[in-house]
Amino acid sequence: MGIQLLTDEIENLAREISDATGESLIEVYRQALLERKERLSGVNLTPQEREARRKAFFAKLDARPRTQDTRSWREIEQEELYDEFGQPFG
């Protein structure tokens, strides 16, 4: 007797992603697990390591080719994500 690990909801979601991307169901599951693992890899970071990752991320963005907008990515982020009181929009 086998054990069914997938609920109908999980299987339907995986099939939707598979149809949209052209990936096999196995690849959809593998990619989801890899992405989750990557997100969790930062859980045990010290505040200094987290800050270093954040700075590296913004440095990478700043190194990208510029558009007509002369603001830094940080300035754009602040303007588009936060109101004049520093509170997130939404």
Secondary structure, 3 states (H helix, E strand, C coil): CCCCCCCHHHHHHHHHHHHHHCCCHHHHHHHHHHHHHHHHCCCCCCHHHHHHHHHHHHHHHHCCCCCCCCCCHHHHHHHHHECCCCCECC
